[in-house]
Amino acid sequence: MMATRNGLVAGWYLIDGQLPAEEGDLAVWVLAEGTELRVPLPVTLKGRIYELVSIPAGARRLSVVAEAAGRDVDPLQLTVRRVTSAGARLLMWDRIAGVLPKMPPAQRRVLGLSWPAALLEPKRSYRQVGKLRAYFPAPCYEEWIQRFEEVTPRQRRQLRARLKRGNAAGLRFRVLIDGRGLEDPAAVRRAVESVREQWDLQASVRLLIEDPVPPRAMAEIGVSGLEAITASELVREPADAGSWTLFMPASTILAPWALAWFACEALRRPAVALMYSDHDHLSADGERQDPKFKPDFSLELARSSAYLGSVLALREDKLREVLGSLDLGTAYGLALEFARLCGDEVIHHVPAILWHQVGADAVPDKASLEQHLRRCSVAAEALPDRGTHLRVRYSLPAVSPMVSILVPTRDMLHFLKPCVESLLARTTWPNYEILIVDNQSTCAETLAFMDAVGADDRVRVLRYDRPFNFSAINNYAAEQARGDILCLLNNDTEVLTPEWLEEMVSRLLQPGIGVVGARLYFTDGRVQHAGDVLGPGGCASHLHGPIAADDPGYMDRAMLAQDLSAVTAACFVTPRELYRSLGGWRKRRCRLPSMMSITACVCGRVGIG
């Protein structure tokens, strides 16, 4: 889509438009001919653009370009009008004032937002708030590097001072480069060079080798002062207090600030025992590409995808404890054993690109996962999943607990009938009941259908003769439920996978799980969402939707089980007693997210109308 305005003068312009929301994954920019201006525009989930843009002198024509999935998108409406400086400030303050009071303090700190900043730097605060909208085009990776990795001399001095204040001298980093099975001595040289070029921190570097290693192989590497050590020798070494081992394969290269950043995090979080970071890849000609911006630790995701990567910072006392029960294999196996022995809380994600991968990423291996599951006393099997991933299929108890499926409705037979019929025809779970909660339906056909389907022993129809209130309706149904597990299900959903309850309930029955949601699809086959994340839009947003059904999503996360901020009540399962103990839903504010120590979004498929 290309919309233009000629006859420009320097100053503020308000762009007001509407795009077709069903396009999804919208990306919109403003271009000013005659200048290098290229400003991304935030767009709401419903496709609305309402954004101020400052146009520099020399611009001859203003253009607004929108696309979705690589295709140009035509607007339903679009206007561009001039705004005075005073008017622009008022509009900026109005948006900031509408968002800032609702934002948690931690999120404000991350975005650099505050009331003083809003008053003194309204333009910057306005742009930061705009990024919380549903659609905001991400910068290309080259632009991201220029924007976020340009380190000034002042920032270098601040880093040095921070390390000094935190007594970083008391920390000792030893870098262990995994050279086992290595066929390229040049890779070791590159890895060692990246260690020796670290900012402000010195670290010893050693090469992990097979036992024994031919002397000729070490000579071919040609790195002076490089100590070789075997896994058995490493296990016998005593752990130094305050020491860390940075485990990295020879196929990786550290960013210059990697050790300094890990040291700062270790000083801030003394309880942490394992740290991992984001990373990217180096092409054959050394170009940085394909960044992996990772979530915080999720055991489910770590089991299936090895997403933590190949470089781990490990506290040596805990590393010795882990190596007492596990052979020194891959970073994947180490991370799983750390989680088992030390708990999820000692694993910390550093949200920064601290290393570069040469070649393919690490992948999970079935033997390590099976060993991990046995050590955790988890009854499950490890199965190959799409691509190089693994899938954990948890065993079910001998006696299946009853699941009560709560389906509120008011008329809407065209939704209700396919929903209930798909439940009855496709669900293979042996022990369930369907509670249709009728909220004052008046449609004769709907009432007749409920009477007819109510004759099935698996179906009960409850009458809720009060004004609509989603929370109250579900709470009422939960009190009538006979099952040990509640499944909240919208009346506009339809079952696609017969084993949907087996998949969801098997995960719900694992220790620490409070609620499990499903991946939902639109009727046209696109993913509606695969879990929810808190924060975008100032509240919460669906992940991965809408994308094609076979699209794996960013880092393949649209198809993998994982821990998430929240799941939608369109389809989730939760223990009945937990639901009741929390008071169920509350009007306007749901308390269920507070009950979740773990929330898993699974790949059982449910359609949504």
C-alpha positions as CSV (number, residue, x, y, z in Angstrom):
1,M,0.0,0.0,0.0
2,M,1.3,3.4,-0.8
3,A,-0.4,6.6,0.3
4,T,1.2,10.0,-0.2
5,R,1.0,13.6,0.8
6,N,2.8,16.3,-1.2
7,G,3.7,19.9,-0.3
8,L,5.3,19.1,3.1
9,V,6.8,21.5,5.6
10,A,9.0,20.3,8.5
11,G,7.0,19.5,11.6
12,W,4.6,17.0,13.2
13,Y,2.1,15.0,11.2
14,L,-0.7,12.7,12.5
15,I,-1.3,9.6,10.5
16,D,-4.8,8.2,11.1
17,G,-5.7,5.0,9.2
18,Q,-7.4,1.6,9.3
19,L,-6.0,-1.6,7.9
20,P,-7.8,-4.9,7.4
21,A,-7.1,-6.5,10.8
22,E,-7.6,-10.0,9.4
23,E,-4.4,-9.7,7.4
24,G,-2.3,-10.2,10.6
25,D,1.4,-9.7,11.1
26,L,1.2,-6.1,9.8
27,A,4.3,-4.0,9.3
28,V,3.9,-0.3,8.5
29,W,6.5,2.4,7.8
30,V,6.5,6.1,7.0
31,L,8.9,7.2,4.3
32,A,9.8,10.8,3.4
33,E,11.1,11.3,-0.1
34,G,14.2,13.5,-0.2
35,T,15.3,12.3,3.3
36,E,16.5,9.1,4.8
37,L,13.5,9.0,7.1
38,R,12.0,5.5,7.6
39,V,9.9,5.3,10.7
40,P,8.0,2.2,11.8
41,L,4.4,2.7,12.9
42,P,2.7,0.7,15.6
43,V,-0.7,-0.8,14.7
44,T,-3.3,-2.1,17.1
45,L,-4.7,-5.7,17.0
46,K,-7.7,-4.3,15.1
47,G,-5.5,-2.7,12.4
48,R,-5.8,0.9,13.6
49,I,-3.0,3.4,13.0
50,Y,-3.0,6.6,15.0
51,E,0.5,7.9,15.2
52,L,2.5,11.1,15.3
53,V,5.6,11.4,13.1
54,S,8.2,14.2,13.0
55,I,9.1,15.1,9.4
56,P,12.4,16.8,8.8
57,A,13.1,19.7,6.4
58,G,13.7,18.8,2.8
59,A,11.0,16.2,2.6
60,R,9.0,16.5,-0.7
61,R,6.5,13.7,-0.3
62,L,5.2,11.6,2.6
63,S,4.5,7.9,2.0
64,V,2.9,5.3,4.2
65,V,3.8,1.7,3.3
66,A,2.1,-1.4,4.8
67,E,2.6,-5.1,4.2
68,A,1.7,-8.4,5.7
69,A,3.5,-11.6,4.9
70,G,5.5,-9.9,2.2
71,R,2.4,-8.6,0.4
72,D,1.3,-5.0,0.1
73,V,-1.8,-4.1,2.1
74,D,-4.3,-1.5,1.0
75,P,-5.9,0.7,3.7
76,L,-9.6,0.9,4.4
77,Q,-9.0,4.5,5.2
78,L,-6.0,6.8,5.7
79,T,-5.5,10.5,6.4
80,V,-2.4,12.6,7.1
81,R,-2.7,16.0,8.7
82,R,-0.4,18.6,10.1
83,V,-0.2,19.1,13.9
84,T,1.3,21.9,15.8
85,S,4.2,21.3,18.2
86,A,1.9,22.0,21.2
87,G,-0.8,19.8,19.8
88,A,1.7,17.0,19.2
89,R,2.9,17.2,22.8
90,L,-0.6,17.0,24.1
91,L,-1.3,13.9,22.0
92,M,1.9,12.2,23.2
93,W,1.2,13.0,26.8
94,D,-2.3,11.7,26.4
95,R,-1.1,8.3,25.2
96,I,1.6,8.0,27.8
97,A,-0.8,8.9,30.6
98,G,-3.2,6.2,29.4
99,V,-0.6,3.5,29.6
100,L,1.9,4.4,32.3
101,P,-0.4,3.9,35.4
102,K,-1.3,0.4,34.2
103,M,2.3,-0.7,33.7
104,P,4.2,-2.7,36.3
105,P,7.3,-1.0,37.7
106,A,9.6,-3.7,36.3
107,Q,8.3,-3.1,32.8
108,R,8.7,0.7,33.2
109,R,12.3,0.2,34.2
110,V,13.0,-2.1,31.2
111,L,11.5,0.5,28.8
112,G,13.0,3.5,30.6
113,L,9.6,5.0,31.3
114,S,8.7,7.3,34.1
115,W,6.7,10.4,34.8
116,P,9.7,12.7,34.7
117,A,10.9,11.1,31.5
118,A,7.4,11.6,30.0
119,L,7.5,15.3,30.8
120,L,11.1,15.9,29.8
121,E,11.4,13.5,26.8
122,P,7.8,13.0,25.6
123,K,8.9,12.0,22.1
124,R,11.1,9.1,23.3
125,S,8.5,7.9,25.9
126,Y,5.8,8.1,23.2
127,R,7.8,5.9,20.9
128,Q,8.5,3.4,23.7
129,V,4.8,3.1,24.6
130,G,3.9,2.7,20.9
131,K,6.1,-0.4,20.7
132,L,3.7,-2.1,23.0
133,R,1.0,-2.2,20.4
134,A,0.1,-5.5,18.7
135,Y,2.1,-4.9,15.5
136,F,5.3,-3.1,15.4
137,P,7.9,-3.9,12.7
138,A,11.1,-5.2,14.0
139,P,14.3,-3.7,12.8
140,C,16.5,-5.7,10.5
141,Y,19.3,-7.4,12.3
142,E,21.9,-5.1,10.9
143,E,19.9,-2.1,12.2
144,W,19.4,-3.8,15.6
145,I,23.2,-4.3,16.0
146,Q,23.8,-0.6,15.2
147,R,21.1,0.5,17.6
148,F,21.8,-1.7,20.6
149,E,25.5,-2.8,20.4
150,E,27.2,0.5,19.8
151,V,29.3,0.9,22.9
152,T,30.5,4.4,23.7
153,P,33.7,5.2,25.7
154,R,31.5,6.4,28.5
155,Q,29.7,3.1,28.7
156,R,33.0,1.2,28.8
157,R,34.0,3.3,31.8
158,Q,30.7,2.6,33.4
159,L,31.1,-1.1,32.9
160,R,34.6,-1.0,34.4
161,A,33.3,0.9,37.4
162,R,30.4,-1.5,37.9
163,L,32.8,-4.5,37.9
164,K,35.0,-2.7,40.4
165,R,32.1,-1.8,42.7
166,G,30.9,-5.4,42.6
167,N,34.3,-6.8,43.5
168,A,34.6,-8.7,40.2
169,A,38.2,-9.4,41.1
170,G,36.8,-12.0,43.5
171,L,35.3,-13.8,40.5
172,R,37.3,-16.2,38.5
173,F,36.3,-17.3,35.0
174,R,37.8,-20.4,33.4
175,V,36.8,-21.0,29.8
176,L,36.6,-24.6,28.8
177,I,36.5,-25.0,25.0
178,D,35.1,-28.4,24.0
179,G,37.5,-29.7,21.3
180,R,36.4,-33.4,21.5
181,G,36.1,-34.8,18.0
182,L,37.3,-31.6,16.5
183,E,38.5,-31.8,12.9
184,D,39.3,-28.1,12.3
185,P,42.2,-26.7,14.4
186,A,41.4,-23.2,13.1
187,A,38.1,-23.2,15.0
188,V,40.0,-23.6,18.3
189,R,42.3,-20.7,17.4
190,R,39.3,-18.5,16.7
191,A,37.6,-19.5,19.9
192,V,40.7,-18.9,22.0
193,E,41.3,-15.5,20.3
194,S,37.8,-14.4,21.2
195,V,38.5,-15.3,24.9
196,R,41.8,-13.4,25.0
197,E,40.1,-10.3,23.5
198,Q,37.5,-10.0,26.4
199,W,36.9,-6.6,27.9
200,D,38.1,-5.8,31.4
201,L,38.3,-9.4,32.6
202,Q,41.0,-12.0,32.2
203,A,40.2,-15.7,32.0
204,S,42.2,-18.8,31.7
205,V,41.3,-21.0,28.7
206,R,41.6,-24.7,28.5
207,L,40.8,-27.2,25.8
208,L,38.7,-30.2,26.6
209,I,40.1,-33.2,24.7
210,E,39.6,-36.9,24.3
211,D,41.7,-39.2,26.5
212,P,44.3,-39.7,25.2
213,V,45.0,-37.0,22.6
214,P,47.9,-37.3,20.1
215,P,50.6,-34.6,20.7
216,R,50.5,-33.9,17.0
217,A,46.9,-32.7,17.3
218,M,47.8,-30.1,19.9
219,A,50.7,-29.0,17.8
220,E,48.4,-28.5,14.8
221,I,46.2,-26.1,16.8
222,G,49.3,-23.9,17.4
223,V,48.0,-21.8,20.3
224,S,50.7,-20.9,22.9
225,G,49.8,-21.4,26.5
226,L,46.7,-23.5,25.8
227,E,46.3,-26.2,28.4
228,A,44.6,-29.5,27.5
229,I,42.4,-31.3,30.0
230,T,40.3,-34.5,29.8
231,A,36.8,-34.9,31.3
232,S,38.1,-37.3,33.9
233,E,40.8,-34.8,35.0
234,L,38.2,-32.0,35.2
235,V,36.0,-34.1,37.5
236,R,38.8,-34.7,39.9
237,E,39.7,-31.0,40.2
238,P,38.6,-29.1,43.3
239,A,36.1,-26.3,42.8
240,D,37.4,-22.8,43.7
241,A,35.0,-20.5,45.7
242,G,33.6,-17.8,43.4
243,S,34.8,-19.6,40.3
244,W,32.9,-20.1,37.1
245,T,33.4,-22.3,34.1
246,L,32.3,-21.0,30.7
247,F,31.6,-24.1,28.7
248,M,31.7,-23.4,24.9
249,P,32.3,-25.6,21.8
250,A,35.1,-24.8,19.4
251,S,32.4,-23.8,16.9
252,T,31.5,-20.7,18.8
253,I,33.1,-17.2,19.2
254,L,32.5,-15.0,22.2
255,A,31.4,-11.3,21.9
256,P,34.1,-9.0,23.4
257,W,31.8,-8.1,26.4
258,A,30.6,-11.7,27.1
259,L,32.6,-12.4,30.3
260,A,32.1,-8.9,31.7
261,W,28.3,-9.3,31.2
262,F,28.3,-12.8,32.8
263,A,30.3,-11.4,35.7
264,C,27.9,-8.5,36.3
265,E,25.0,-10.9,36.3
266,A,26.8,-13.3,38.7
267,L,27.5,-10.4,41.1
268,R,23.8,-9.2,41.0
269,R,22.4,-12.7,41.5
270,P,24.6,-14.7,43.9
271,A,22.1,-17.6,44.0
272,V,22.4,-18.3,40.2
273,A,24.4,-21.4,39.2
274,L,23.8,-21.5,35.4
275,M,23.6,-18.7,33.0
276,Y,22.8,-18.7,29.3
277,S,22.4,-15.9,26.8
278,D,21.1,-15.0,23.4
279,H,23.3,-15.7,20.3
280,D,23.4,-15.4,16.6
281,H,25.2,-17.1,13.7
282,L,28.2,-16.3,11.5
283,S,27.9,-16.9,7.8
284,A,30.8,-18.2,5.7
285,D,32.0,-14.7,5.1
286,G,31.7,-13.7,8.8
287,E,28.4,-11.8,8.5
288,R,26.2,-11.9,11.6
289,Q,22.7,-13.3,11.0
290,D,19.8,-15.3,12.4
291,P,19.7,-14.0,16.0
292,K,18.2,-16.2,18.6
293,F,16.4,-14.0,21.2
294,K,15.5,-16.6,23.9
295,P,12.8,-16.7,26.6
296,D,13.6,-17.2,30.3
297,F,14.2,-20.7,31.4
298,S,11.5,-23.2,30.6
299,L,12.2,-26.9,31.4
300,E,9.6,-28.1,28.9
301,L,11.1,-26.1,26.1
302,A,14.7,-27.0,27.1
303,R,13.8,-30.7,27.0
304,S,12.4,-30.5,23.5
305,S,14.6,-28.0,21.7
306,A,18.0,-27.4,23.4
307,Y,17.2,-23.7,23.0
308,L,19.7,-22.6,25.7
309,G,22.4,-23.2,23.1
310,S,26.0,-24.4,23.3
311,V,27.5,-21.8,25.6
312,L,26.8,-22.0,29.4
313,A,28.3,-20.2,32.4
314,L,28.4,-22.7,35.2
315,R,29.2,-22.1,38.8
316,E,32.0,-24.5,39.6
317,D,30.8,-25.9,42.9
318,K,27.5,-26.8,41.3
319,L,29.2,-28.1,38.2
320,R,31.2,-30.5,40.3
321,E,28.0,-31.7,42.0
322,V,26.4,-32.3,38.6
323,L,29.5,-34.1,37.2
324,G,29.3,-36.4,40.2
325,S,26.2,-38.0,38.7
326,L,26.6,-37.2,35.0
327,D,29.3,-37.6,32.4
328,L,30.5,-34.4,30.8
329,G,28.6,-34.6,27.5
330,T,26.8,-31.7,25.8
331,A,25.5,-28.4,27.0
332,Y,22.0,-29.8,26.5
333,G,22.6,-32.6,29.0
334,L,24.3,-30.3,31.5
335,A,21.4,-27.9,31.5
336,L,18.8,-30.6,32.1
337,E,20.9,-32.1,35.0
338,F,21.4,-28.6,36.5
339,A,17.6,-28.1,36.5
340,R,17.1,-31.5,38.1
341,L,19.7,-31.2,40.9
342,C,19.6,-27.4,41.5
343,G,16.1,-26.4,40.5
344,D,14.8,-24.0,37.8
345,E,15.4,-21.0,40.0
346,V,19.2,-21.2,39.7
347,I,19.1,-20.9,35.9
348,H,19.2,-17.4,34.6
349,H,18.8,-16.0,31.1
350,V,21.0,-13.1,30.1
351,P,19.0,-11.1,27.4
352,A,22.0,-10.1,25.2
353,I,23.9,-11.5,22.2
354,L,27.0,-12.8,23.9
355,W,28.3,-15.4,21.4
356,H,28.2,-16.3,17.8
357,Q,27.6,-19.8,16.4
358,V,29.6,-21.0,13.4
359,G,27.6,-23.7,11.7
360,A,24.4,-25.4,12.9
361,D,22.9,-25.0,16.3
362,A,23.0,-27.7,18.9
363,V,20.1,-30.1,18.9
364,P,18.6,-32.3,21.7
365,D,19.6,-35.9,21.8
366,K,17.2,-38.7,22.7
367,A,19.5,-40.6,24.9
368,S,20.2,-37.6,27.2
369,L,16.5,-36.8,27.4
370,E,15.6,-40.3,28.3
371,Q,18.3,-40.4,31.0
372,H,17.1,-37.1,32.4
373,L,13.5,-38.3,32.6
374,R,14.6,-41.5,34.4
375,R,16.6,-39.4,36.9
376,C,13.6,-37.2,37.5
377,S,11.4,-40.3,38.0
378,V,9.1,-39.1,35.3
379,A,7.1,-41.8,33.5
380,A,7.3,-40.6,29.9
381,E,8.8,-41.5,26.6
382,A,11.0,-39.3,24.3
383,L,9.8,-39.2,20.7
384,P,11.1,-37.5,17.6
385,D,9.2,-34.3,16.7
386,R,9.3,-32.1,13.7
387,G,12.7,-31.1,12.5
388,T,15.4,-31.9,15.1
389,H,13.2,-31.5,18.1
390,L,12.0,-34.1,20.7
391,R,8.7,-34.5,22.3
392,V,7.9,-35.7,25.8
393,R,4.8,-37.9,26.0
394,Y,3.9,-38.3,29.6
395,S,2.3,-41.4,30.8
396,L,-1.3,-41.4,32.1
397,P,-2.5,-43.0,35.3
398,A,-4.2,-46.4,35.3
399,V,-7.5,-44.8,36.2
400,S,-8.4,-41.8,34.1
401,P,-9.7,-38.8,36.2
402,M,-13.0,-37.4,35.2
403,V,-12.8,-34.2,33.2
404,S,-15.7,-31.8,33.3
405,I,-15.9,-29.7,30.1
406,L,-17.7,-26.4,30.8
407,V,-19.3,-24.8,27.7
408,P,-21.2,-21.6,28.4
409,T,-23.6,-20.5,25.6
410,R,-26.5,-18.2,24.8
411,D,-28.3,-19.3,21.6
412,M,-25.6,-19.4,18.8
413,L,-26.6,-22.8,17.6
414,H,-24.2,-22.5,14.6
415,F,-21.3,-22.5,17.2
416,L,-22.7,-24.7,19.9
417,K,-23.8,-27.7,17.8
418,P,-20.4,-28.3,16.0
419,C,-18.6,-27.8,19.3
420,V,-20.6,-30.4,21.2
421,E,-20.9,-32.8,18.4
422,S,-17.1,-32.7,17.8
423,L,-16.5,-33.4,21.5
424,L,-18.8,-36.4,21.5
425,A,-17.6,-37.8,18.2
426,R,-13.8,-37.2,18.4
427,T,-12.8,-37.1,22.0
428,T,-11.1,-40.4,23.0
429,W,-10.6,-39.6,26.7
430,P,-12.6,-42.3,28.4
431,N,-14.0,-40.4,31.4
432,Y,-15.5,-37.0,30.8
433,E,-18.8,-35.0,31.1
434,I,-19.9,-32.0,29.1
435,L,-21.7,-29.2,31.0
436,I,-23.6,-26.9,28.7
437,V,-24.3,-23.7,30.6
438,D,-27.4,-22.0,29.1
439,N,-27.4,-18.3,29.8
440,Q,-30.9,-17.3,29.0
441,S,-31.2,-18.8,25.4
442,T,-34.4,-17.9,23.6
443,C,-33.8,-19.5,20.2
444,A,-36.2,-22.5,19.8
445,E,-33.7,-24.5,17.7
446,T,-30.9,-24.0,20.3
447,L,-33.2,-25.1,23.1
448,A,-34.4,-28.1,21.1
449,F,-30.8,-29.1,20.5
450,M,-29.9,-28.8,24.1
451,D,-32.9,-30.9,25.1
452,A,-31.9,-33.6,22.5
453,V,-28.2,-33.7,23.3
454,G,-29.0,-33.7,27.1
455,A,-30.3,-37.2,26.7
456,D,-26.7,-38.4,26.2
457,D,-25.3,-39.6,29.5
458,R,-22.1,-37.6,28.9
459,V,-24.0,-34.3,28.7
460,R,-25.7,-32.1,31.3
461,V,-27.5,-28.8,30.6
462,L,-27.3,-26.2,33.4
463,R,-29.5,-23.1,33.4
464,Y,-27.9,-19.9,34.4
465,D,-30.8,-17.4,34.5
466,R,-29.0,-14.2,35.2
467,P,-27.4,-11.4,33.2
468,F,-24.3,-12.5,31.2
469,N,-21.1,-12.6,33.3
470,F,-18.4,-14.9,31.9
471,S,-16.7,-15.3,35.3
472,A,-19.9,-16.0,37.2
473,I,-21.2,-18.5,34.6
474,N,-18.0,-20.6,34.8
475,N,-17.9,-20.4,38.6
476,Y,-21.5,-21.6,38.7
477,A,-20.6,-24.5,36.4
478,A,-17.5,-25.4,38.3
479,E,-19.6,-25.8,41.5
480,Q,-21.8,-28.3,39.6
481,A,-18.9,-30.2,38.0
482,R,-18.3,-33.8,39.1
483,G,-14.8,-34.1,37.6
484,D,-11.5,-33.8,39.3
485,I,-10.3,-31.7,36.3
486,L,-12.1,-28.7,34.8
487,C,-11.8,-27.9,31.1
488,L,-13.0,-24.4,30.2
489,L,-14.0,-24.4,26.6
490,N,-15.6,-21.7,24.4
491,N,-18.7,-22.6,22.5
492,D,-17.1,-21.5,19.2
493,T,-14.4,-24.2,19.3
494,E,-14.2,-27.5,17.6
495,V,-12.1,-30.6,18.4
496,L,-9.5,-31.5,15.7
497,T,-7.3,-34.0,17.5
498,P,-9.0,-36.9,19.2
499,E,-6.2,-37.2,21.8
500,W,-6.5,-33.6,22.8
501,L,-7.4,-34.4,26.4
502,E,-4.8,-37.1,26.8
503,E,-2.1,-34.6,25.8
504,M,-3.4,-31.8,28.0
505,V,-4.3,-33.8,31.1
506,S,-1.0,-35.8,31.0
507,R,0.9,-32.5,31.3
508,L,-1.5,-31.1,33.9
509,L,-0.8,-34.1,36.2
510,Q,3.0,-33.3,36.3
511,P,4.2,-31.8,39.6
512,G,3.9,-28.0,39.8
513,I,1.5,-27.6,36.8
514,G,-1.4,-25.3,37.5
515,V,-3.1,-24.9,34.1
516,V,-2.5,-26.2,30.5
517,G,-3.7,-24.5,27.4
518,A,-3.9,-25.7,23.7
519,R,-2.8,-24.3,20.4
520,L,-5.9,-22.9,18.7
521,Y,-6.7,-22.5,15.0
522,F,-9.0,-20.3,13.1
523,T,-11.5,-22.0,10.7
524,D,-9.3,-21.1,7.7
525,G,-6.4,-23.2,9.2
526,R,-4.2,-20.3,10.5
527,V,-3.0,-20.4,14.1
528,Q,-5.0,-18.1,16.3
529,H,-2.5,-18.4,19.1
530,A,-0.1,-20.8,20.8
531,G,-0.2,-19.4,24.3
532,D,-0.2,-15.8,25.7
533,V,2.4,-13.4,26.8
534,L,1.9,-10.6,29.3
535,G,3.2,-7.1,28.4
536,P,2.5,-6.4,24.7
537,G,-0.4,-4.0,24.2
538,G,-0.1,-2.9,27.9
539,C,-1.8,-6.1,29.0
540,A,-1.4,-9.5,27.2
541,S,-1.3,-10.8,23.7
542,H,-1.5,-14.1,21.8
543,L,1.7,-15.6,20.7
544,H,2.4,-16.7,17.1
545,G,-1.0,-15.8,15.6
546,P,-2.1,-15.5,13.0
547,I,0.4,-17.7,11.1
548,A,0.0,-20.7,8.8
549,A,-0.9,-24.0,10.4
550,D,2.5,-25.5,9.4
551,D,4.5,-22.4,10.3
552,P,6.7,-23.4,13.3
553,G,7.0,-19.8,14.5
554,Y,10.0,-18.0,15.9
555,M,12.6,-20.5,17.1
556,D,10.0,-23.1,16.3
557,R,8.1,-22.1,19.5
558,A,4.7,-22.2,17.9
559,M,4.9,-26.0,17.8
560,L,6.7,-26.8,21.1
561,A,5.4,-27.2,24.6
562,Q,6.7,-24.6,26.9
563,D,6.2,-22.4,30.1
564,L,4.3,-19.2,29.4
565,S,2.9,-16.1,31.1
566,A,-0.7,-17.1,30.6
567,V,-3.1,-19.2,28.5
568,T,-6.5,-18.2,27.2
569,A,-9.8,-19.5,28.8
570,A,-11.0,-20.4,25.3
571,C,-9.5,-23.8,26.1
572,F,-7.6,-24.9,29.2
573,V,-7.6,-27.6,31.8
574,T,-7.0,-27.0,35.5
575,P,-7.6,-29.0,38.7
576,R,-11.0,-28.4,40.1
577,E,-9.9,-28.0,43.7
578,L,-7.2,-25.5,42.7
579,Y,-9.8,-23.5,40.8
580,R,-12.2,-23.5,43.8
581,S,-9.4,-22.7,46.3
582,L,-8.6,-19.5,44.4
583,G,-12.2,-18.4,44.3
584,G,-12.5,-19.2,40.6
585,W,-12.8,-16.3,38.2
586,R,-13.4,-12.8,39.5
587,K,-15.4,-10.3,37.6
588,R,-13.1,-8.0,35.5
589,R,-10.0,-9.6,37.0
590,C,-9.1,-13.2,36.8
591,R,-7.1,-14.7,39.6
592,L,-6.1,-17.9,37.8
593,P,-2.7,-16.7,36.5
594,S,-1.5,-16.3,40.2
595,M,-2.0,-20.0,40.7
596,M,0.5,-21.0,38.1
597,S,4.0,-22.0,39.1
598,I,4.1,-23.5,35.6
599,T,1.9,-22.9,32.6
600,A,2.4,-25.2,29.6
601,C,1.1,-24.5,26.1
602,V,0.7,-27.8,24.4
603,C,0.3,-28.9,20.8
604,G,-3.1,-30.6,21.1
605,R,-5.2,-29.0,18.3
606,V,-8.5,-27.3,18.9
607,G,-10.2,-25.2,16.2
608,I,-11.9,-21.9,16.9
609,G,-14.7,-20.4,14.9
